[in-house]
Amino acid sequence: MESSEVTVSSKQNLLLLLLTVAVTVLMVILLCVQDRIWWCKFGDYAIYINEAWNNSHTSQHLFDPYTFTHILHGVMFFWLAGVIFSRLKVNWQFFIAISAEAAWEVFENSNFIIEKYRKNTASVDYFGDSIFNSVGDLAACAVGFWIAFKLGWRRSLVFFFAVEIALLLWIRDSLVLNIVMLIFPLEAIKEWQMLA
Ligand SMILES: [Zn+2]
């Protein structure tokens, strides 16, 4: 009895792994169709870029300081999935979180949103994340979900705010600030960020 239960759960995990890979591949295809570039147009091969503001390499390599905001996406998705899909096992919740993040990456990098961003912010040379950057963001989200799962609810809340504060001190930007500035842009915050 026990061994057959083990087989069922390992079969389920294999299915989830395949589905996660499929979602990642689908994301890459959709980004490709939207003409996103694969890698930084400057052709430098650094895996990590330690720049956040006014830098053409940001969001073009696999990882940069914004990777940490995507780790926080994973933490938030862990909380949300725990509330909304509380009846599902955590591994299915993980799959839903990854699918949501992949969908977000495709939406964020659609030509429609990029054009909107260009018009609203006068950053004419903005042309979206590179495809590898989106893959890195997706991986960061997966890591964030796993960290939150390991830490549990209360300690993951501490982790969330620790990363937020570290990002504010480090690059004068963070996930919460991103959301605030998207909904309600404050001139004072913008000026403070420009000093980075
Ligand atoms: Zn570069």
Residues whose N, C-alpha, C, O or C-beta is under 5 A from the ligand:
A	BS01	ZN	C40 F42 D44 H57
